[in-house]
């Protein structure tokens, strides 16, 4: 991370730390994805060769897909590669897009905080209720700490992007390389 025109060193060093954390979550997401692929291949090969599949493969794929997508979100956000809709402003005014980005990042911060907060309650409810998957009878609540921590990181990254947007609007851009 480098600073374009003297952005605060706090933003630069914070960005470096966040980038490392986001890369770790993305790598974990990649590991979960690789595990799902291996399990799916084993299930398909088992079905063809010995007429047996990996027990509960559909349940594990469902959970793994949700976890994988979630773990990639913070990295996509810090790299500013999440889906955005800037078609309405990109050709009209050079200063309008950064303002829209700042507002979008602030709204995404609020959204991520709310999801993290409500996921705490959701996980507790699943734990208290003893909810399990239907085939393997695995408890569902252990996924929720991952959801909470990842959405908390996403909220922090979105707020960091918001601060970078404000710095850019003030003529002190922070550029992620």
Secondary structure, 3 states (H helix, E strand, C coil): CEECCCCCHHHHHHHHHHHHHHHHHHHHHHHHHHHHHHHHHHHHHHHHHHCCCCCCHHHHHHHHHHHHHHHHHHHHHHCCCCCCCCCCCCCCCHHHHHHHHHHHHHHHHHHHHHHHHHHHHHHHHHHHHCCECCCCCCECCHHHHHHHHHHHHHHHHHHHHHHHHHHHHCCCCEECC
